[in-house]
Amino acid sequence: MLKTKNRSVFFGLAAWTLAATLAGTASSAAQAQSYQLLDLGYLGGGPGGFFSQATGINAQGQVVGISSAFDNGASRQYGFVWNAGSMSPLLPLGNTGFTSYTGGINNAGQIAGTSYTAGQAAVHTVRWQLGNSASTDLGTGLAFSFGNAINNSGVIGGHENNQAARWSASNTKQLLPSLGGSQGFVYGLNDAGLAVGESLTIADVTSRATLWNAAGQASDLGTLAGGSFSWATGINSAGHVVGASDLNGNPNISHATLWRNGQVLDLGTLGGQYSDARAINTGGLVVGGSYLAGDTVQHAMLWNGSTLLDLNALVNAAGAGFAYLEVATALNDSGQIVGNGITLNGQTHAFLLTPVPEPQTWLLMFCGLAGLALLRRRKAS
């Protein structure tokens, strides 16, 4: 007969063994992570239509993008922030009623974007703060500038008059060099201040994915084998960069690309000739869009570190009112994904995907709790 203490240990080990066995069974049954899909809606309708598009998400699950709106009898397009189930407009400079756009949102609720100035004389980079309706103008006179990304330090990346630019948290502008050509654009930033985008090369012969270091020096990230064009759209804390590259000098035949540890990796497509990666998180998950076979329909995609997946296969799109998810544009480190989908009635709406805990997670939790309860009962006896 086992002593009471040894029996407690025995039953505890048995519970954990059962948990591990069940978890292994569940893991083999689960083909991939599944998600809860939410339609984020739109600000308003009118002659301009009923649409929204997501451009960024932060750690709190707050989402930014652009949406149709109907304001004072006129159709507008406003940047929006979606927070805790509610979508609010980000008004243009001076609340002039003209168009505004968003580029991204950081964990402090700072939002980078773009707005027409009064009279639509120019377009300027703008900083908004969640909870504050005022906008900060980072532009210069009649110059056209765009805020495309923001990091957690409040640094904004974009371009002014087609020259790559970075604005500090104190709103000081730094123009960045190209790779020898006449234009450059920043599309992504990480918290170390590294910026990525694209730049024209000498004599504007081609455009290459570009990395600007903290000092502002530009580096050519290169292309996939046989390629001539490339562009970069996102960078994570490890300095891994995503974007796309052509394969044969034709930018219409391009593949999602990952620049990692000196390698240029082809992430492939979902069957078509074109795919592009839009963002990468700390865990190395990559999101974007890819055409299916026949190159007539694009689907949102996820690269999980080894396999390129169609996000439509991981959700109940019709159950949430979507015909299909078209492109994924951003994600956070919790694995939440935002993007744009086509609804059942043909509209474009922003969506939010939230990971559903995998079966083995619940099994481990249940069996662990059962094991602890059993141990307590044995000790009590």
N, C-alpha and C positions, 0 to 999 in steps of 0.2 A: 504494500500500500504506500503510495507517495505521501510524503509529509506535506502539510498544508502549504508551506512556503514554496516548495518545489512544484506542487500542483498549480499554484498561481502563475509561476513562471511558465510552466508547460502550457496552460490555457492561453496565456498572453502570446507566446510564440505561435501557438496554433492559429490564433486570430490573425496575426500578421501574415502568416503563411497563406491563409485563406485569402487575405486581401491581395497579396502579391499574385496569387494564381488567378483570381478574378480580374485583376487589373490587366494581366497579360492577355487574358481572353478578350477583354473589352478592347485592348489596344489593337489586337490583330483584326478585330471586327470593324474598327473605325478606320476608314480609308483616309480621312483628312479632317482637319478642323472645320466645324460648322459654325454658322453665324446667324445672329438675329438681325433681320433687315428692317430698317425704318426709313420711310419716305419723309424727308424734311420739309416738304411742301414748298411754298413760295410766298413772297410778300403781298402780291396782289395781281389782278389781271388787267384787262383793258385791251386796247388796240395792239399793244406790244406783245400780247400773248401771255401764257401762263408757264413760266419756266424758272428754274434755279440750277445753279452749278456750284459745287463745292470746290474750294481751293486749298483748305488747310484745316488741321485739327491739332489741339494741344493735349497735354497730359490729362486735363480735367474733362476731356470729351467735348469741349466747346469748339464749334465749327464755324468757319467763315467761307464766304463765297459771293456770288452775285445772283440777283433775282430780278424778275420783272416786278414793276410796281405801277400803280395808277394813282398819280398825285395831282391834285388840283385840276382835274380834267385832262391831264396829259399822261402819256405813257413814258415811264422812266426805267432805267436800270440802276439799281442801287446795290452797293456792297451790303452784305448782311452778316450778322453774327447770330448763331443758333446756340442757345444756352438753356439747359434744363427744360427742353421741350418747347421753347418759344423762340421765334425768329424776329429779329429787330433790324431795321435799316441802319446803315452807316452813312450819314448824310454827307453830301459833297462839301467842298470848301465854301464857307460862308452860307451854308444851307441854301444854295442858289437854285436847287431843283434840277441841276444837271446830273450827268451820270457819275457814279463812283464804282470802283472795283476793289477787290481785295487780293492780296498775295499770300498771306499767311498770318498765323496767330501764335504767340509764344505762351509759356506757362504762367506769365504774369498778366495775361490778358491784353498785351499790347498787340496791335494789329497793323500790318503794313499793307499799303495799297496805293491807289491812284484815284485822282479826282480831276474833273474839269474845273478850271478857275472861272471866275465871274465872266459872263459873256462868252464862255467857251473859247477864250483867247489862247489858252494853253492847257496842257495836262501836266499835273504835278504829282510827285511822290508825296504820300500822306501817311501820318501816323495817327491811329485812333487808340483810345484806351477803353477797354470794356467798362461799362458803367458810367462813362462820360461821353456825352453827345458831341462835344467839341472835337475838331480835327486840327492837327498840327501840319502846316504847310512846309514841306522840306524842299520845295522847288525853287527855281530861279527864273524870275521874269517871264519871258516868252519861250523859254526853253521847255521842251517836252521831256518829262522824266516819268519813270515807272518804278514803283516799289513791288518787287516780285517775291521777296522772302524776308523773314525776320528770325533771329535766333533768340535764345533765352537771355542774352545780355542786352537785347534791344537794338542790336545792329541790324540794319536793313540793307538788302542787296537788290540791285536793279540796274537801270541804265538811264542816262540823260543824253538826249540828242544822239542816240545810238552808240554812246560810249559807256562801257561798263562802269558802274559806280557803287560805292558803299557809303552809307550814312551811319555815323557812330550813334551811341545811345544819347549823346548830347547834341545830336543833329548836325554834326560837322560832316561835310561831304568830302569824299575821296574819289577822284576819277582814276580808273584802273586802265593799264595799258592793254592793247590788243596783242595778237601774235604777229603783228606787223601789218595788218590790214586796217581798213577804215572803220570797222564796227566791232563792238563787243557787248555782251549781255550777261548779267548775273541772274541765275534762276534759283540757286540754292545756297544755304549757309549752314555751317555747324557752329557749336558753341565755342570752338577754338578760334573762330573768326575766319576759317577757310571758306572761300567762295568758289562756286562752280557755275559754269554756263557754257557759252560758246563765243568764239572770236574768229574773225576773218584773218587769213594768213596774208603774207606779203603779196601785193598786187591783187588782193581779194580773189585769189585763185580758188580757194576753198574755205570751208568753215570747219573748225575743229573744237571738240570738247576741251574746255579750258579750266585749269585750277589756278586760282590766285591765292598766294599764301598771306599770312597776316601782315607782311610788309608791303603787299601789293604786287609782287612779282608774278608774272603769268607763265604757266607751263602748259604745253601741248600734251593732252592725255592720249592722243593717238586714236586709232580706229581698229575695228576688226580686220582680220587678214583680208586683203584685197579691197578694202574700203578707202574712200577719199574724204567722206564727210562724217562728222560726229557731233553730238551735242550732249551736255550734261545737265541734269535737272535736279539732282539731290545728292546730299552727302551726309553720312552719319558721324557719330562721335569718334569712330575708329579711322575716319578718313576714307572709307569706302564710298565710291562714287557710282551713281547710276545715270543712265540716259539711253542713247541709241547710237548706232553706227550703220552706215550702209555697207553693202558687201561687194559692190561692183561699180561704184561711181554713180549709182542712181539712188538719190535719197528717198525715192518712193519704194525701194526694196531695202528696208532697214530692219535690224533686229535690236530688241532690248539688250542693253550692254551693261556689264558690271566691271568697273576698274577696281581691282583689289590686290594689294600686296604686289604691285608691279605686273599683274596679269590683266589682260583684256578678255573678258569672258562673254561668250554669246549665250544669252538666256533663252534663245529660240522664240518660237511663236506658237499660237494655238491652231496652226494649220495654214495660215495665210502667209503672204510675203512680207508683211509689215507688223512690227510691234515696237513699243517704246516703253521704257521704265520711267516712272514719274517721281518715286520717293523710296527711301530706304530707312529703316529704323535701327536702333542700337543692336537689336538681335539679328540683324541681317535680312529681315523679311523685306521683299521688294514688291511694289505694286505698280500697275500701269494698265496698258491696253494692248490688245492684239486682234488683228483680223483673223477670221476663221477661213477655212478652205473656200476658195472662190473669191476672196477679198471683197465681199459686198457688205459684211456685217462685222463690227468690232465688238469685242467682249472685254469686260474688266478682267484683269488677271492678277495672280499672286504667285511669286516665286518664293518657295518656302526654304530655300537653301540647297535644294537638290532637284526639285521638280517645278515646272511651270503649270499652274492650275487655272482653270476657268472658274472664276468666282461664282458664276451662275450655277455651277454644279454643287455649290456649298450652301445655297440658300433656297428658300421658297419664294422666288421672285413674284410669281402670280399672286401668292397669298398676301403680299404687301402692295399689290397694285402695279407691279412692273411687268412689262413684257420681257425685258432683259436689262442687265447692268452693262453699260457701254464702256466705261473707263473708270479706273480707280486713280485718284489724284494725290492722296496723302494718307499717312497712317501715323499712329503714335506708338510708344514703346509698350503699351498694353495690348497692342494688336488691333485696336479699333481702326477701321478703314472708312474713308469717305471718297465719294466720287459722284458720277452722274449716270443716270439710267433713263431708259425710255419706258414711260408708263403704258398701261394697257390702252389708253386713249391717244397715244402718240406724242405726249408732251415730254420734255426733258426736265427731270427733277433731280435735285441733290439727294444722295442717300447716305446713311450711316450704317455700318456693319459693326456689331459687337460680338466678340467670340463667345460661343456657348461652351461652358465647361465640358470637357470630354468625359465620357462615362467612367473611365478609370479613376478620375479625380474624385467623383462622388463615391465610388466603391471604396477607395482608400480611406476617405473620410468616414464613411459609415462603419467599415470594418475596424478602423482605428478606435472609434468611439465605442463600438461594441466590445473590443478588447479591453479598453480601460474600465468599462462598466463591469466586465467579468472579473477583472483583477480586484476592483473595489469590493465586489460581493465576496470573493474568496478571502480577502483580508478581514472583512467583517465577520466571516464565519470562523 
